[in-house]
Amino acid sequence: MEKTFWIRGLFLLISSSVLETSNSLVEGSESTQSYDYTKYHRMDEISRWMEDVERGNPELVSSAVYGRTYEGRNITLLKLGLGNPEGKEKKVIWVDCGIHAREWIAPAFCQWFVKEIVQSYKTNKKLEQMLQNVDVYVTPVVNVDGYIFTWANDSTRLWRKSRSTPPPDGSCYGVDLNRNFNANWGTVGVSFDSCNNTYCGKSARSEPEAQAVMDFVGGMVNRTLCFLTIHSAGQLILLPYGHPEISAPNYDELVSVGEAAAAEMKKIHGMGYTVGTSPQILYPNSGSSRDWARLIGIPFSYTFELRDKGEFSHLLPEEQIQPACEEAYAGALSIITYVHDKAFNSGTLPNAAVSGVAMMIWSTIMAVYLTTGVLV
């Protein structure tokens, strides 16, 4: 009798534990599926969504805090990847959004991007294969302080920069984080006035948000195939470099891969995206994360400038979130598929990859050239 009672009690305890775990997973999955991807969300909602995605999809999704903002907030990413049955070294795809605070469509895209992968990888054999070979790191919001500030009131909605305090010789807050990376920093297309929207900071990598990306991605540069950074607006696919006198060694391939992505994007809703370097189709700039990624040896690096071409600009209405994200997902997937197939179907890394030593030499040559006008 006592033995039967003990076994029955143990069974109930185990059953209760299993049920609680099961309910937790179901709640996480349901929360993710019920999330409204056609609305813009505040940072606290995005953070809860990240937790739900991870909890509901533990076989695919994990998270990591890889930096802190100027105001002390976490910079968090989601890693999407499956176990590798063949034991090959996993490569990396990087995707980040929200480096410019006012570009709300960018964080919306990163969430859409994750949602599409989570919902389709089990039925899409190609996507499943890629997730076995590569880990996709996604940061929905890099500039967390600035993004939160844009939600404060109507007067702050178009804030672009970070929220660091003014320099000793300035009076305005914030740095343009996409001018603060260590790539020809401060040479063209920037301002040294702290009140300007393109203020590049006191020095390269002076801002903790830029430092976080450089340190984390730089630590896995030998495994990273592609760097995608999402912005708005203008419907552009930008490739390195922002300086008009420097060309990427695999420029032609970057153009062709970008044009293939633009073609896939146009198929979705008929929207045209222009491909080229920033000086060619937008304006010269320096210190961008895109340029930095290519300069350190990541072979494929692009900036997506999402909708639109000027009607709404950074105030893109919510009814355009879904179509904008659908076409951008098609473009991103086109690039990711290309770089994956090149790396794994040939059995070698893309031939545009340059060794760390070679990139140091290249950086030195460019630094001397930009300073003195002499090629060494």
Stockholm file with secondary structure:
# STOCKHOLM 1.0

chainA/1-376         MEKTFWIRGLFLLISSSVLETSNSLVEGSESTQSYDYTKYHRMDEISRWMEDVERGNPELVSSAVYGRTYEGRNITLLKLGLGNPEGKEKKVIWVDCGIHAREWIAPAFCQWFVKEIVQSYKTNKKLEQMLQNVDVYVTPVVNVDGYIFTWANDSTRLWRKSRSTPPPDGSCYGVDLNRNFNANWGTVGVSFDSCNNTYCGKSARSEPEAQAVMDFVGGMVNRTLCFLTIHSAGQLILLPYGHPEISAPNYDELVSVGEAAAAEMKKIHGMGYTVGTSPQILYPNSGSSRDWARLIGIPFSYTFELRDKGEFSHLLPEEQIQPACEEAYAGALSIITYVHDKAFNSGTLPNAAVSGVAMMIWSTIMAVYLTTGVLV
#=GR chainA/1-376 SS CHHHHHHHHHHHHHHHHHHHHHHHHHHHHHHHHHSCTTSCCCHHHHHHHHHHHHHHCTTTEEEEEEEECTTSCEEEEEEECCCCTTCCCCEEEEEEECSSTTCTHHHHHHHHHHHHHHHHTTTCHHHHHHHHHEEEEEESCSCHHHHHHHTSCGGGTTCCSCCCCCCTTCCCCCCCGGGCSSSSTTSSSCBCCTTSTTBCCSSTTCSHHHHHHHHHHHTTGGGEEEEEEEEESSSEEEESCSSTTCCCTTHHHHHHHHHHHHHHHHHHHCCCCEEEEHHHHSCCCCSCHHHHHHHTTCSEEEEEEESCSSSSGGGCCGGGHHHHHHHHHHHHHHHHHHHHHHHHHSSSCCTTCCCHHHHHHHHHHHHHHHHHSCCC
#=GC SS_cons         CHHHHHHHHHHHHHHHHHHHHHHHHHHHHHHHHHSCTTSCCCHHHHHHHHHHHHHHCTTTEEEEEEEECTTSCEEEEEEECCCCTTCCCCEEEEEEECSSTTCTHHHHHHHHHHHHHHHHTTTCHHHHHHHHHEEEEEESCSCHHHHHHHTSCGGGTTCCSCCCCCCTTCCCCCCCGGGCSSSSTTSSSCBCCTTSTTBCCSSTTCSHHHHHHHHHHHTTGGGEEEEEEEEESSSEEEESCSSTTCCCTTHHHHHHHHHHHHHHHHHHHCCCCEEEEHHHHSCCCCSCHHHHHHHTTCSEEEEEEESCSSSSGGGCCGGGHHHHHHHHHHHHHHHHHHHHHHHHHSSSCCTTCCCHHHHHHHHHHHHHHHHHSCCC
//
